[in-house]
């Protein structure tokens, strides 16, 4: 598997959770940036241009689905990141709603290490395909 450095945005209103996941991602070879609310996520996304976004569903007063809608405007066309919904309280209806809102993956906290590595491998494959021109731009 390619070992290129992935740019990852971690959005969680629980500072310890965001920082812990960011540190783990850095230990796995990623460039990880934590954000603790919608405003800081939007700012970081526009600067970082993430290839993966881990976005908490319940951001205090903010909803992860609404934040994703706003974040979409910061993603370069044809270079959209894998967006992962993180939640501590998942059920099939919530997962369906999140996928409809544009989340590619729906994971329960805490994320098992093997699943985290799988997400990163999937992102590296996507980045490689985009670089090779084998992925069409999103509509």
Secondary structure as GFF3:
##gff-version 3
##sequence-region A 1 139
A	DSSP	beta_strand	7	11	.	.	.	ID=ss1
A	DSSP	alpha_helix	15	27	.	.	.	ID=ss2
A	DSSP	beta_strand	31	35	.	.	.	ID=ss3
A	DSSP	alpha_helix	38	48	.	.	.	ID=ss4
A	DSSP	beta_strand	52	56	.	.	.	ID=ss5
A	DSSP	beta_strand	58	59	.	.	.	ID=ss6
A	DSSP	beta_strand	62	63	.	.	.	ID=ss7
A	DSSP	alpha_helix	64	71	.	.	.	ID=ss8
A	DSSP	three_ten_helix	72	74	.	.	.	ID=ss9
A	DSSP	beta_strand	82	87	.	.	.	ID=ss10
A	DSSP	alpha_helix	92	101	.	.	.	ID=ss11
A	DSSP	beta_strand	105	108	.	.	.	ID=ss12
A	DSSP	alpha_helix	113	132	.	.	.	ID=ss13
###
